């Protein structure tokens, strides 16, 4: 039995399976990155549209979500919900503040999420372990 995600990946990677392993992995990484980005932005964007934003200063905003209030500091990349600093990605409240300022979210994401950072992770060669069954 397979899950829906496995079936989706199998269908979308059908032609990519013929690629050499490095290109296949890059294809899969790019695909998952795109899916994650699209889904997160859609969910967070929907949540952030329901909030009211009040700018206190250029970088500090009060966000009102129903009866809850949150403080977002864009300069320090912090939100009183704690999610912005934990994920090092803008939370729904930070996205609302950025929308209020007509700014893009990309400048507020950690450099750890960049392609270059991922490539640096694999710069050091890894030798396979010897076959212990012999």
Secondary structure, DSSP 4 states (H G I P E B T S, - for coil): ---HHHHHHHHHTTTGGGS-HHHHHHHHHHHHHHHHHHHHHHHHHHHHHTSEEEESSSSEEEEEETTEEEEEETTTTEETTSHHHHHTS--HHHHHHHHHHT--SGGGS-GGGSHHHHHHHT-S--PPPP-TT-
